[in-house]
Every structure is written in structure tokens, then in C-alpha cells.
Amino acid sequence: FLLPKKCLFVLDKLRINSLKLQGATLGNNSNVRNDVFIAFPKNFSLGDNVTLGPYSRIFNYSDFIVGDNTEIGPGLH
């Protein structure tokens, strides 16, 4: 079933806040879509206006930095 857009917005915000609580750095207007796995959020950094597509898997044993104005499609491994 499909969730209303308002629910999806709330889930996106919860996901971002959860990553920040775990030590990730996310720039303004950056978004991490659903079902993304990040091994070490404390080593994870997104610049401004970045979108990380759904179902992506990031095994970042060292720093993983994405610059500003970047869009990464779904299923990054």
C-alpha cells in the first residue's frame, strides 16, 4: 500500500535525525531515502543539496564524503 506524502516526509525527517544522532554529518536540504544501510554513520558526511537513493548500501570503514549538489541513484553498493 502507498503512504500519504505527509507520512513519507515525516519518515524522511526521522531517518535524517537518526543518522545525525549516530554521528553523521548532513548538509542543508540533504536527504537519505528509504532502506539505506550505512555501516559507520560517524564516518558519513553529505554536503548541501545531496540525495542518496533508496536501497543503497555503504560500507564505509573510513570517511565517506559526498560534496554539494549531488544525487546518487538507487541501489548504490
Order of alpha helices (4+ residues) and beta strands (2+ residues): alpha-beta-beta-beta-beta-beta-beta-beta-beta
